[in-house]
Amino acid sequence: MSFFVVIVATAILGIAMFTLVLMLMMRKVARPMKRLKNWAKGLNNQQLAQPIPDFH
């Protein structure tokens, strides 16, 4: 194989791995935010006296 093919394959693999890690991190942050949003939408006066749930 030529060096060009190795470099391109390595670059594609690196970009794919970076994208995968970024997507996993975004999902980890988005889930608790979605739970918080849903909890806040359903909040009423009776729930204000209750402790705040853990969104993780």
All heavy atoms as TSV, in Angstrom:
chain	resi	resn	atom	element	x	y	z
A	1	MET	N	N	0.836	-1.186	0.000
A	1	MET	CA	C	0.000	0.000	0.000
A	1	MET	C	C	0.874	1.241	0.000
A	1	MET	O	O	1.919	1.262	0.644
A	1	MET	CB	C	-0.870	0.034	1.262
A	1	MET	CG	C	-2.172	-0.724	1.129
A	1	MET	SD	S	-3.444	-0.078	2.185
A	1	MET	CE	C	-3.213	-1.070	3.631
A	2	SER	N	N	0.348	2.230	-0.642
A	2	SER	CA	C	1.106	3.477	-0.669
A	2	SER	C	C	0.855	4.263	0.618
A	2	SER	O	O	-0.121	4.035	1.334
A	2	SER	CB	C	0.700	4.314	-1.878
A	2	SER	OG	O	-0.608	4.806	-1.708
A	3	PHE	N	N	1.750	5.183	0.887
A	3	PHE	CA	C	1.618	5.996	2.087
A	3	PHE	C	C	0.352	6.849	2.047
A	3	PHE	O	O	-0.272	7.103	3.075
A	3	PHE	CB	C	2.845	6.895	2.263
A	3	PHE	CG	C	4.058	6.132	2.698
A	3	PHE	CD1	C	5.190	6.084	1.902
A	3	PHE	CD2	C	4.071	5.456	3.907
A	3	PHE	CE1	C	6.303	5.388	2.298
A	3	PHE	CE2	C	5.186	4.751	4.317
A	3	PHE	CZ	C	6.309	4.710	3.511
A	4	PHE	N	N	-0.050	7.278	0.864
A	4	PHE	CA	C	-1.253	8.094	0.720
A	4	PHE	C	C	-2.485	7.334	1.203
A	4	PHE	O	O	-3.323	7.875	1.926
A	4	PHE	CB	C	-1.425	8.535	-0.731
A	4	PHE	CG	C	-2.660	9.375	-0.954
A	4	PHE	CD1	C	-2.697	10.690	-0.511
A	4	PHE	CD2	C	-3.777	8.845	-1.581
A	4	PHE	CE1	C	-3.825	11.456	-0.701
A	4	PHE	CE2	C	-4.901	9.597	-1.777
A	4	PHE	CZ	C	-4.929	10.920	-1.343
A	5	VAL	N	N	-2.617	6.084	0.840
A	5	VAL	CA	C	-3.760	5.264	1.245
A	5	VAL	C	C	-3.762	5.083	2.760
A	5	VAL	O	O	-4.805	5.162	3.415
A	5	VAL	CB	C	-3.753	3.903	0.515
A	5	VAL	CG1	C	-4.832	2.988	1.060
A	5	VAL	CG2	C	-3.900	4.090	-0.982
A	6	VAL	N	N	-2.598	4.841	3.342
A	6	VAL	CA	C	-2.491	4.672	4.785
A	6	VAL	C	C	-2.886	5.963	5.496
A	6	VAL	O	O	-3.623	5.940	6.498
A	6	VAL	CB	C	-1.066	4.244	5.181
A	6	VAL	CG1	C	-0.891	4.256	6.690
A	6	VAL	CG2	C	-0.749	2.881	4.602
A	7	ILE	N	N	-2.435	7.087	5.005
A	7	ILE	CA	C	-2.753	8.378	5.613
A	7	ILE	C	C	-4.249	8.660	5.517
A	7	ILE	O	O	-4.877	9.070	6.504
A	7	ILE	CB	C	-1.926	9.506	4.958
A	7	ILE	CG1	C	-0.466	9.351	5.347
A	7	ILE	CG2	C	-2.454	10.878	5.366
A	7	ILE	CD1	C	0.469	10.274	4.597
A	8	VAL	N	N	-4.844	8.423	4.363
A	8	VAL	CA	C	-6.283	8.669	4.188
A	8	VAL	C	C	-7.091	7.730	5.080
A	8	VAL	O	O	-8.052	8.151	5.731
A	8	VAL	CB	C	-6.684	8.525	2.699
A	8	VAL	CG1	C	-8.189	8.519	2.544
A	8	VAL	CG2	C	-6.067	9.635	1.879
A	9	ALA	N	N	-6.707	6.462	5.142
A	9	ALA	CA	C	-7.429	5.506	5.990
A	9	ALA	C	C	-7.317	5.895	7.460
A	9	ALA	O	O	-8.304	5.821	8.209
A	9	ALA	CB	C	-6.894	4.101	5.760
A	10	THR	N	N	-6.155	6.323	7.885
A	10	THR	CA	C	-5.958	6.751	9.260
A	10	THR	C	C	-6.788	7.999	9.563
A	10	THR	O	O	-7.398	8.099	10.634
A	10	THR	CB	C	-4.470	7.027	9.537
A	10	THR	OG1	O	-3.724	5.848	9.218
A	10	THR	CG2	C	-4.232	7.412	10.980
A	11	ALA	N	N	-6.830	8.918	8.632
A	11	ALA	CA	C	-7.616	10.139	8.816
A	11	ALA	C	C	-9.107	9.818	8.928
A	11	ALA	O	O	-9.804	10.348	9.801
A	11	ALA	CB	C	-7.369	11.103	7.663
A	12	ILE	N	N	-9.600	8.954	8.072
A	12	ILE	CA	C	-11.017	8.575	8.116
A	12	ILE	C	C	-11.342	7.873	9.424
A	12	ILE	O	O	-12.368	8.144	10.060
A	12	ILE	CB	C	-11.374	7.700	6.891
A	12	ILE	CG1	C	-11.330	8.555	5.627
A	12	ILE	CG2	C	-12.741	7.056	7.062
A	12	ILE	CD1	C	-11.475	7.774	4.343
A	13	LEU	N	N	-10.482	6.979	9.853
A	13	LEU	CA	C	-10.686	6.274	11.118
A	13	LEU	C	C	-10.668	7.255	12.294
A	13	LEU	O	O	-11.496	7.168	13.202
A	13	LEU	CB	C	-9.623	5.194	11.304
A	13	LEU	CG	C	-9.754	4.339	12.553
A	13	LEU	CD1	C	-11.051	3.544	12.545
A	13	LEU	CD2	C	-8.573	3.396	12.670
A	14	GLY	N	N	-9.754	8.186	12.278
A	14	GLY	CA	C	-9.671	9.187	13.349
A	14	GLY	C	C	-10.905	10.068	13.402
A	14	GLY	O	O	-11.434	10.341	14.489
A	15	ILE	N	N	-11.390	10.500	12.257
A	15	ILE	CA	C	-12.596	11.331	12.207
A	15	ILE	C	C	-13.804	10.536	12.691
A	15	ILE	O	O	-14.645	11.048	13.436
A	15	ILE	CB	C	-12.820	11.876	10.783
A	15	ILE	CG1	C	-11.735	12.908	10.458
A	15	ILE	CG2	C	-14.204	12.491	10.641
A	15	ILE	CD1	C	-11.705	13.337	9.011
A	16	ALA	N	N	-13.893	9.273	12.297
A	16	ALA	CA	C	-15.011	8.426	12.728
A	16	ALA	C	C	-14.988	8.222	14.240
A	16	ALA	O	O	-16.031	8.297	14.898
A	16	ALA	CB	C	-14.968	7.085	12.000
A	17	MET	N	N	-13.821	7.981	14.803
A	17	MET	CA	C	-13.719	7.775	16.252
A	17	MET	C	C	-14.050	9.067	17.008
A	17	MET	O	O	-14.743	9.035	18.027
A	17	MET	CB	C	-12.334	7.267	16.625
A	17	MET	CG	C	-12.055	5.936	16.010
A	17	MET	SD	S	-11.252	4.666	16.948
A	17	MET	CE	C	-11.199	5.121	18.586
A	18	PHE	N	N	-13.567	10.197	16.517
A	18	PHE	CA	C	-13.868	11.487	17.135
A	18	PHE	C	C	-15.366	11.748	17.110
A	18	PHE	O	O	-15.953	12.196	18.104
A	18	PHE	CB	C	-13.114	12.607	16.405
A	18	PHE	CG	C	-13.423	13.974	16.927
A	18	PHE	CD1	C	-12.896	14.407	18.129
A	18	PHE	CD2	C	-14.247	14.820	16.215
A	18	PHE	CE1	C	-13.183	15.668	18.617
A	18	PHE	CE2	C	-14.543	16.082	16.695
A	18	PHE	CZ	C	-14.015	16.509	17.891
A	19	THR	N	N	-16.016	11.461	15.987
A	19	THR	CA	C	-17.458	11.647	15.858
A	19	THR	C	C	-18.217	10.755	16.835
A	19	THR	O	O	-19.174	11.196	17.473
A	19	THR	CB	C	-17.910	11.358	14.411
A	19	THR	OG1	O	-17.180	12.217	13.526
A	19	THR	CG2	C	-19.399	11.577	14.232
A	20	LEU	N	N	-17.796	9.512	16.960
A	20	LEU	CA	C	-18.444	8.582	17.875
A	20	LEU	C	C	-18.336	9.068	19.326
A	20	LEU	O	O	-19.324	9.086	20.063
A	20	LEU	CB	C	-17.838	7.187	17.728
A	20	LEU	CG	C	-18.395	6.115	18.653
A	20	LEU	CD1	C	-19.846	5.832	18.327
A	20	LEU	CD2	C	-17.562	4.855	18.543
A	21	VAL	N	N	-17.154	9.473	19.729
A	21	VAL	CA	C	-16.950	9.967	21.098
A	21	VAL	C	C	-17.785	11.224	21.334
A	21	VAL	O	O	-18.429	11.373	22.383
A	21	VAL	CB	C	-15.455	10.237	21.372
A	21	VAL	CG1	C	-15.251	11.002	22.657
A	21	VAL	CG2	C	-14.687	8.927	21.394
A	22	LEU	N	N	-17.826	12.115	20.366
A	22	LEU	CA	C	-18.602	13.345	20.497
A	22	LEU	C	C	-20.093	13.043	20.634
A	22	LEU	O	O	-20.785	13.631	21.473
A	22	LEU	CB	C	-18.346	14.245	19.290
A	22	LEU	CG	C	-18.896	15.655	19.341
A	22	LEU	CD1	C	-18.292	16.401	20.515
A	22	LEU	CD2	C	-18.595	16.369	18.041
A	23	MET	N	N	-20.595	12.111	19.858
A	23	MET	CA	C	-22.011	11.741	19.932
A	23	MET	C	C	-22.350	11.116	21.289
A	23	MET	O	O	-23.408	11.403	21.863
A	23	MET	CB	C	-22.381	10.797	18.789
A	23	MET	CG	C	-22.437	11.489	17.447
A	23	MET	SD	S	-22.730	10.377	16.074
A	23	MET	CE	C	-24.304	9.685	16.491
A	24	LEU	N	N	-21.471	10.281	21.805
A	24	LEU	CA	C	-21.705	9.668	23.111
A	24	LEU	C	C	-21.719	10.714	24.217
A	24	LEU	O	O	-22.538	10.650	25.136
A	24	LEU	CB	C	-20.659	8.596	23.387
A	24	LEU	CG	C	-20.760	7.329	22.527
A	24	LEU	CD1	C	-19.560	6.421	22.792
A	24	LEU	CD2	C	-22.055	6.603	22.782
A	25	MET	N	N	-20.830	11.674	24.136
A	25	MET	CA	C	-20.790	12.745	25.136
A	25	MET	C	C	-22.049	13.610	25.050
A	25	MET	O	O	-22.621	13.996	26.079
A	25	MET	CB	C	-19.543	13.605	24.948
A	25	MET	CG	C	-18.276	12.917	25.383
A	25	MET	SD	S	-16.781	13.864	25.034
A	25	MET	CE	C	-17.094	15.398	25.885
A	26	MET	N	N	-22.486	13.909	23.853
A	26	MET	CA	C	-23.690	14.716	23.682
A	26	MET	C	C	-24.909	13.990	24.238
A	26	MET	O	O	-25.775	14.603	24.865
A	26	MET	CB	C	-23.890	15.056	22.204
A	26	MET	CG	C	-22.916	16.084	21.695
A	26	MET	SD	S	-22.951	16.357	19.908
A	26	MET	CE	C	-24.668	16.590	19.580
A	27	ARG	N	N	-24.990	12.680	24.027
A	27	ARG	CA	C	-26.107	11.899	24.548
A	27	ARG	C	C	-26.095	11.900	26.074
A	27	ARG	O	O	-27.137	12.019	26.709
A	27	ARG	CB	C	-26.042	10.475	24.025
A	27	ARG	CG	C	-27.257	9.661	24.452
A	27	ARG	CD	C	-27.167	8.232	24.041
A	27	ARG	NE	N	-26.989	8.095	22.604
A	27	ARG	CZ	C	-26.767	6.944	22.018
A	27	ARG	NH1	N	-26.687	5.842	22.720
A	27	ARG	NH2	N	-26.618	6.882	20.709
A	28	LYS	N	N	-24.911	11.793	26.650
A	28	LYS	CA	C	-24.783	11.768	28.112
A	28	LYS	C	C	-25.253	13.095	28.720
A	28	LYS	O	O	-25.832	13.113	29.810
A	28	LYS	CB	C	-23.335	11.491	28.502
A	28	LYS	CG	C	-23.133	11.248	29.972
A	28	LYS	CD	C	-21.738	10.761	30.237
A	28	LYS	CE	C	-21.492	10.492	31.693
A	28	LYS	NZ	N	-22.054	9.262	32.174
A	29	VAL	N	N	-25.038	14.189	28.035
A	29	VAL	CA	C	-25.471	15.499	28.522
A	29	VAL	C	C	-26.949	15.728	28.228
A	29	VAL	O	O	-27.675	16.307	29.046
A	29	VAL	CB	C	-24.616	16.621	27.881
A	29	VAL	CG1	C	-25.199	17.982	28.176
A	29	VAL	CG2	C	-23.182	16.527	28.351
A	30	ALA	N	N	-27.434	15.258	27.089
A	30	ALA	CA	C	-28.796	15.547	26.666
A	30	ALA	C	C	-29.849	14.804	27.487
A	30	ALA	O	O	-30.936	15.333	27.714
A	30	ALA	CB	C	-28.964	15.204	25.181
A	31	ARG	N	N	-29.558	13.594	27.928
A	31	ARG	CA	C	-30.554	12.819	28.684
A	31	ARG	C	C	-30.996	13.521	29.964
A	31	ARG	O	O	-32.193	13.691	30.193
A	31	ARG	CB	C	-30.017	11.428	29.002
A	31	ARG	CG	C	-30.204	10.464	27.886
A	31	ARG	CD	C	-29.858	9.063	28.359
A	31	ARG	NE	N	-29.611	8.201	27.229
A	31	ARG	CZ	C	-28.760	7.208	27.221
A	31	ARG	NH1	N	-28.055	6.933	28.295
A	31	ARG	NH2	N	-28.596	6.468	26.150
A	32	PRO	N	N	-30.064	13.930	30.844
A	32	PRO	CA	C	-30.515	14.624	32.059
A	32	PRO	C	C	-31.239	15.945	31.752
A	32	PRO	O	O	-32.173	16.313	32.449
A	32	PRO	CB	C	-29.227	14.887	32.835
A	32	PRO	CG	C	-28.239	13.921	32.308
A	32	PRO	CD	C	-28.629	13.671	30.885
A	33	MET	N	N	-30.825	16.624	30.702
A	33	MET	CA	C	-31.487	17.878	30.343
A	33	MET	C	C	-32.926	17.618	29.907
A	33	MET	O	O	-33.837	18.381	30.231
A	33	MET	CB	C	-30.704	18.598	29.248
A	33	MET	CG	C	-29.412	19.178	29.755
A	33	MET	SD	S	-28.415	19.968	28.495
A	33	MET	CE	C	-29.468	21.274	27.963
A	34	LYS	N	N	-33.140	16.528	29.177
A	34	LYS	CA	C	-34.488	16.180	28.739
A	34	LYS	C	C	-35.352	15.810	29.945
A	34	LYS	O	O	-36.513	16.203	30.028
A	34	LYS	CB	C	-34.433	15.012	27.752
A	34	LYS	CG	C	-35.751	14.679	27.130
A	34	LYS	CD	C	-35.600	13.615	26.070
A	34	LYS	CE	C	-36.924	13.326	25.404
A	34	LYS	NZ	N	-36.807	12.292	24.381
A	35	ARG	N	N	-34.780	15.055	30.888
A	35	ARG	CA	C	-35.522	14.696	32.099
A	35	ARG	C	C	-35.878	15.945	32.905
A	35	ARG	O	O	-36.982	16.060	33.436
A	35	ARG	CB	C	-34.704	13.733	32.946
A	35	ARG	CG	C	-34.561	12.375	32.307
A	35	ARG	CD	C	-33.740	11.452	33.184
A	35	ARG	NE	N	-33.446	10.224	32.454
A	35	ARG	CZ	C	-32.318	9.556	32.548
A	35	ARG	NH1	N	-31.361	9.979	33.347
A	35	ARG	NH2	N	-32.128	8.453	31.862
A	36	LEU	N	N	-34.935	16.877	33.010
A	36	LEU	CA	C	-35.191	18.126	33.721
A	36	LEU	C	C	-36.302	18.912	33.040
A	36	LEU	O	O	-37.201	19.440	33.707
A	36	LEU	CB	C	-33.908	18.967	33.790
A	36	LEU	CG	C	-34.054	20.378	34.352
A	36	LEU	CD1	C	-34.518	20.332	35.804
A	36	LEU	CD2	C	-32.738	21.124	34.231
A	37	LYS	N	N	-36.270	18.990	31.730
A	37	LYS	CA	C	-37.299	19.720	30.987
A	37	LYS	C	C	-38.678	19.109	31.216
A	37	LYS	O	O	-39.643	19.821	31.492
A	37	LYS	CB	C	-36.976	19.712	29.488
A	37	LYS	CG	C	-38.026	20.418	28.631
A	37	LYS	CD	C	-37.814	20.153	27.168
A	37	LYS	CE	C	-38.212	18.736	26.912
A	37	LYS	NZ	N	-38.599	18.371	25.595
A	38	ASN	N	N	-38.767	17.781	31.136
A	38	ASN	CA	C	-40.051	17.115	31.342
A	38	ASN	C	C	-40.548	17.307	32.773
A	38	ASN	O	O	-41.742	17.498	32.999
A	38	ASN	CB	C	-39.946	15.629	31.003
A	38	ASN	CG	C	-39.736	15.398	29.535
A	38	ASN	OD1	O	-40.056	16.239	28.700
A	38	ASN	ND2	N	-39.167	14.261	29.193
A	39	TRP	N	N	-39.637	17.259	33.753
A	39	TRP	CA	C	-40.017	17.477	35.135
A	39	TRP	C	C	-40.520	18.910	35.334
A	39	TRP	O	O	-41.534	19.133	36.004
A	39	TRP	CB	C	-38.824	17.194	36.049
A	39	TRP	CG	C	-39.080	17.483	37.486
A	39	TRP	CD1	C	-39.796	16.726	38.364
A	39	TRP	CD2	C	-38.621	18.619	38.220
A	39	TRP	NE1	N	-39.806	17.322	39.598
A	39	TRP	CE2	C	-39.092	18.483	39.540
A	39	TRP	CE3	C	-37.844	19.726	37.883
A	39	TRP	CZ2	C	-38.817	19.417	40.523
A	39	TRP	CZ3	C	-37.558	20.657	38.859
A	39	TRP	CH2	C	-38.046	20.499	40.159
A	40	ALA	N	N	-39.821	19.867	34.753
A	40	ALA	CA	C	-40.200	21.271	34.913
A	40	ALA	C	C	-41.551	21.560	34.256
A	40	ALA	O	O	-42.330	22.366	34.767
A	40	ALA	CB	C	-39.116	22.174	34.336
A	41	LYS	N	N	-41.834	20.908	33.130
A	41	LYS	CA	C	-43.125	21.113	32.458
A	41	LYS	C	C	-44.282	20.647	33.333
A	41	LYS	O	O	-45.352	21.256	33.317
A	41	LYS	CB	C	-43.165	20.349	31.136
A	41	LYS	CG	C	-42.575	21.084	29.982
A	41	LYS	CD	C	-42.811	20.280	28.709
A	41	LYS	CE	C	-42.413	21.063	27.495
A	41	LYS	NZ	N	-42.669	20.321	26.268
A	42	GLY	N	N	-44.105	19.547	34.051
A	42	GLY	CA	C	-45.169	18.996	34.869
A	42	GLY	C	C	-45.181	19.518	36.291
A	42	GLY	O	O	-45.946	19.029	37.123
A	43	LEU	N	N	-44.371	20.513	36.599
A	43	LEU	CA	C	-44.262	21.026	37.961
A	43	LEU	C	C	-45.536	21.772	38.361
A	43	LEU	O	O	-46.086	22.548	37.591
A	43	LEU	CB	C	-43.056	21.965	38.040
A	43	LEU	CG	C	-42.506	22.288	39.403
A	43	LEU	CD1	C	-42.093	21.020	40.126
A	43	LEU	CD2	C	-41.319	23.219	39.270
A	44	ASN	N	N	-46.003	21.518	39.572
A	44	ASN	CA	C	-47.160	22.232	40.112
A	44	ASN	C	C	-46.884	22.584	41.574
A	44	ASN	O	O	-45.819	22.284	42.099
A	44	ASN	CB	C	-48.443	21.397	39.956
A	44	ASN	CG	C	-48.339	20.048	40.630
A	44	ASN	OD1	O	-47.617	19.881	41.605
A	44	ASN	ND2	N	-49.052	19.073	40.095
A	45	ASN	N	N	-47.846	23.198	42.224
A	45	ASN	CA	C	-47.629	23.671	43.597
A	45	ASN	C	C	-47.365	22.531	44.578
A	45	ASN	O	O	-46.597	22.695	45.524
A	45	ASN	CB	C	-48.826	24.502	44.072
A	45	ASN	CG	C	-48.838	25.868	43.409
A	45	ASN	OD1	O	-47.802	26.359	42.982
A	45	ASN	ND2	N	-50.004	26.477	43.308
A	46	GLN	N	N	-48.020	21.383	44.397
A	46	GLN	CA	C	-47.808	20.264	45.311
A	46	GLN	C	C	-46.385	19.708	45.176
A	46	GLN	O	O	-45.791	19.266	46.152
A	46	GLN	CB	C	-48.815	19.134	45.044
A	46	GLN	CG	C	-50.238	19.468	45.441
A	46	GLN	CD	C	-50.994	20.208	44.342
A	46	GLN	OE1	O	-50.549	20.257	43.212
A	46	GLN	NE2	N	-52.122	20.791	44.699
A	47	GLN	N	N	-45.854	19.726	43.983
A	47	GLN	CA	C	-44.516	19.178	43.760
A	47	GLN	C	C	-43.412	20.096	44.272
A	47	GLN	O	O	-42.282	19.665	44.453
A	47	GLN	CB	C	-44.306	18.891	42.273
A	47	GLN	CG	C	-45.133	17.732	41.763
A	47	GLN	CD	C	-44.993	17.574	40.269
A	47	GLN	OE1	O	-44.830	18.554	39.552
A	47	GLN	NE2	N	-45.061	16.345	39.795
A	48	LEU	N	N	-43.724	21.346	44.494
A	48	LEU	CA	C	-42.703	22.283	44.980
A	48	LEU	C	C	-42.209	21.906	46.377
A	48	LEU	O	O	-41.075	22.182	46.725
A	48	LEU	CB	C	-43.245	23.714	44.981
A	48	LEU	CG	C	-43.431	24.341	43.601
A	48	LEU	CD1	C	-44.098	25.711	43.748
A	48	LEU	CD2	C	-42.103	24.475	42.882
A	49	ALA	N	N	-43.070	21.270	47.166
A	49	ALA	CA	C	-42.683	20.877	48.521
A	49	ALA	C	C	-41.851	19.598	48.533
A	49	ALA	O	O	-41.189	19.299	49.516
A	49	ALA	CB	C	-43.931	20.692	49.371
A	50	GLN	N	N	-41.863	18.847	47.450
A	50	GLN	CA	C	-41.122	17.596	47.374
A	50	GLN	C	C	-39.659	17.879	47.022
A	50	GLN	O	O	-39.334	18.889	46.411
A	50	GLN	CB	C	-41.730	16.679	46.309
A	50	GLN	CG	C	-43.147	16.265	46.617
A	50	GLN	CD	C	-43.755	15.460	45.485
A	50	GLN	OE1	O	-43.147	15.307	44.434
A	50	GLN	NE2	N	-44.962	14.966	45.694
A	51	PRO	N	N	-38.768	16.950	47.407
A	51	PRO	CA	C	-37.350	17.145	47.030
A	51	PRO	C	C	-37.155	17.032	45.520
A	51	PRO	O	O	-37.923	16.344	44.829
A	51	PRO	CB	C	-36.627	16.012	47.753
A	51	PRO	CG	C	-37.670	15.039	48.151
A	51	PRO	CD	C	-38.976	15.758	48.208
A	52	ILE	N	N	-36.157	17.703	45.035
A	52	ILE	CA	C	-35.849	17.688	43.601
A	52	ILE	C	C	-35.268	16.314	43.242
A	52	ILE	O	O	-34.363	15.833	43.904
A	52	ILE	CB	C	-34.846	18.803	43.250
A	52	ILE	CG1	C	-35.452	20.158	43.568
A	52	ILE	CG2	C	-34.433	18.723	41.789
A	52	ILE	CD1	C	-34.481	21.298	43.438
A	53	PRO	N	N	-35.793	15.690	42.185
A	53	PRO	CA	C	-35.278	14.371	41.796
A	53	PRO	C	C	-33.886	14.461	41.194
A	53	PRO	O	O	-33.447	15.518	40.734
A	53	PRO	CB	C	-36.297	13.881	40.774
A	53	PRO	CG	C	-36.990	15.093	40.267
A	53	PRO	CD	C	-36.915	16.108	41.350
A	54	ASP	N	N	-33.214	13.322	41.186
A	54	ASP	CA	C	-31.900	13.220	40.555
A	54	ASP	C	C	-32.114	12.902	39.070
A	54	ASP	O	O	-32.756	11.923	38.733
A	54	ASP	CB	C	-31.083	12.098	41.208
A	54	ASP	CG	C	-29.687	12.021	40.654
A	54	ASP	OD1	O	-29.226	13.008	40.038
A	54	ASP	OD2	O	-29.047	10.976	40.838
A	55	PHE	N	N	-31.610	13.712	38.197
A	55	PHE	CA	C	-31.867	13.575	36.764
A	55	PHE	C	C	-30.805	12.733	36.039
A	55	PHE	O	O	-30.891	12.549	34.849
A	55	PHE	CB	C	-31.976	14.954	36.106
A	55	PHE	CG	C	-33.110	15.759	36.659
A	55	PHE	CD1	C	-32.870	16.821	37.502
A	55	PHE	CD2	C	-34.406	15.423	36.367
A	55	PHE	CE1	C	-33.915	17.559	38.024
A	55	PHE	CE2	C	-35.462	16.144	36.880
A	55	PHE	CZ	C	-35.209	17.226	37.715
A	56	HIS	N	N	-29.836	12.218	36.751
A	56	HIS	CA	C	-28.798	11.406	36.108
A	56	HIS	C	C	-29.219	9.995	35.941
A	56	HIS	O	O	-29.816	9.312	36.526
A	56	HIS	CB	C	-27.502	11.474	36.901
A	56	HIS	CG	C	-26.826	12.801	36.710
A	56	HIS	ND1	N	-27.252	13.937	37.340
A	56	HIS	CD2	C	-25.777	13.166	35.977
A	56	HIS	CE1	C	-26.483	14.938	36.996
A	56	HIS	NE2	N	-25.578	14.521	36.164
